Amino acid sequence: MTFSRGGWVAVSAALLVLLGTLIFHRNHRLPALLLLVILVGGGTVFVTNYLSKTLNLYAPRGNRWGNRNLNLAVRLDIWTAAEQMWRDHFWWGVGPPHYDYCFQEYRPESVQADPDRTHNDYLNLLADWGAVGGIIVLTGMVAFGAGLRKTWKYVRPSENDFGRGMSNRFAFFSRGVRRIVGPGGAFGV
């Protein structure tokens, strides 16, 4: 409901990966393909007939930027300031939610407002928490990937097993991956 472009991209990517995976499974091929066609067709109709005409109605009122669109050049300047902030406070960062407070010192000429965040989750993590916070998050991601790799063979049995082809373990496993990896926020859009 926020109409975040990053959220829409993340949900779309997650659905494509999930349905693309299910299309290659013999027992789920037809329902997954049918759902994919319905979602693509419905999404096309929704975007062309509804979203393109009503998006301005849902734009936030009283935006601190003065206009409703944060242009990409301004975001690049904000990202450059966040990178410099991280380099100056490499190991520990400036402290959790201190980006907005410390931004005054790194403000480029093109940015005349307080952005309160970098609009990029990874740079915001490094600016606020430094390399130590980045290493902690990276360790969690690696542990998740190792668990995913270790678990994959148990939730994805071969299709030749009679009577086991309709197991729902893979569906629950895929849902857990989607909840941890996405939607939204991780792309920093």
N, C-alpha and C positions, 0 to 999 in steps of 0.2 A: 504493500500500500504506500510505500514511500516513493515509488517510481524512481528508485535509484538505478542508474544504468548498469552499475556494477552488479547489483542484485539480479537484474534481468539476465545479464550475461552469464552469471554464475548458475542460476537456475536452469537456463537453457543448456549450458554445457553439461551440467549434472544429468539432466534428462536425456540428452543425446548419448552420453556415455552409458547410462543405465539401459536405455532402450537398444542401443547398439550392441551392448553385451548380450542382452536377452535375445536379440535377433539371431545370434549365432548358436543359441541353444535350441535344439530340435523341438522340445516340448513347448517352448514359449515364442517361437518364431512368428506365427501368425498373429497372436494377440499383441505382441510388441510392435510388429510392423503396422498393424491397424491403429494402435494408439499413437504411434509416431505420425502417421498420415493425418489423423484427427487433430493432433496437437499442432502440427505445422499449418494445416488448413485453418484451424480456429485461430491460431496466432496471427496468421496473415490477415484474416478478416478483422480481428480485434485491432491490430495496429493500423490498418488502412481506414477502417470505418469509425473507430472510436478513439483510440489513443492519440492519433495525430491531431484530432480536433479538440480534445479535452485536456491535454497535458498542461496547458497554461492555467487551467482552473485549479490544479493541485500543486502548483509551484508555491513554495513557502512565501508567506506574506512578511513584509518588513525584513527582508534579507539584509544582512549587514554589509553586503558587497554593493548595494545600491542598485544593481541590476540582477536579473534572475539567473543569468548564465555566468558561470565561472570559467573564463576562457583559458585555453590550454597554455598559453604563454605565461599567464599569471601562475598557474599550477607549476610550471617548470621553474619559475623563479622561487616559489615557495619550497619546492623540492631541493633546489640548490642551497637555499638558506638552511634547510634541515640537514643536508649533507655536511655543510660547514659547521653547524652546531654539533653534529656527531663527531666530526674530526677534532673539534676543540675539546670535547668531553668524551674521548674515545671509549674508555673502559666502563664508566658508570653512567654516562649520559647526563642530562640536565636534571633528571628526577621525574618520577611519574607525575602526572599531567602538568609539567612545567613548560611545555613547548610554547604555549601562548604567552606566558610570562617572559620567557627568554627570547622570543621572536623579535622584540623591539630592538635588541642589539644587532640582529642579523637581517633586519628588514631591507629588502631591495627597494630601489626608487619606484619601481612599477607597482608595488603593493602598498596601498595606503590604508588598508584596513587590517584588523586583527583576525587572522584565519582560524584561530583556536586549535587547528590540527593541520597535518600536512596533506591530507587527502591521499595518502599512500600509507597503508598499514605498516609496511616494512620499514620505511624511512621514519615513520612515527615511533615505531618500536626502538630503532637504533638511537634516535634523538632523545627519547625519554629514558630509556633503560641502558643504552650503550651496548658495547660488545658483549658484556656479561649477560644482559637480558636476551640479546640475539642468540647467544650460545645456548641459553636455557631453552628458548623456543625451538631452536634447531635440534637440540637433543630430544625434545618431545616429538618432533616430526620424524626424526630417524627411528626412535623407538616405535612410533606408530607404523612406519613403513616396514620395520622388521617384523612386527606382529602381523601385519597384513600379509607379508610374504610367507610367514610361517603358517598362518591360518588358511591361506588360499587353497591349498591342496585338499583340505578337509571339508571345505564347503562347496567345492566344485568337483563332484565325483564325475567319472566318465559317463557318457550317455549310453553306454552299452549295458549298464547295470539294470537288470529287469526289476521293476517294482520300486526303484529308487529315483526314477526320472522326474517325479513330481514333488520332490522335496522342496521345502520352503527355506532351507538354511541359507541358500545363496541370496534370496531376496532380503532376509534379515541382515546378512552380512553386507550387502550392497547399500542398504538403508543406513547402517552404521557408518560406512565410509562416507556417504553423502552428508550425514549430520556433522561429521568431524571436519571434512575437507571444505564443504561449502554449504549453502549458498551465501554469497555476499561477503564483502569485507576483505577477503584474502587477496583480491585482485588490485585493490588500492585505486579503483577508478572513481 
